[in-house]
Amino acid sequence: MLHGLDFPSLYLELFTIRSLSGRSYSTLAENMLHALKTIGSSLASTRIEDPANTNNVLSDDLKLAEKQAIAHLASRSAGEQYWERIIR
């Protein structure tokens, strides 16, 4: 789901881990769609700190427009009907 976007992967990884917290490990497809939908709805407004240094706010590394672009593409991907259109 890169869509040609450039972003710090640790930021998105930590956001995704948080979004999947408490969910079943057995539903990979549902978790993938949940993560995409959560990125689409909450990425731009969620503060993510570096767990090794809480003074380093990873979510501040991107401008709002960059976060919104990622969120838009995640939402669009979550709405696709076929996996080959979601994961490229």
Buried (B, 14 or more C-beta within 10 A) or exposed (E): BEEEEEBEEEBBEBBBEEBBEEEEEEEEEEBBBBBBBBBBBEBBEBEBBBEEEEEEEBBEBBEEEBBBBBBBBBBBBBEEEEEEEBEE
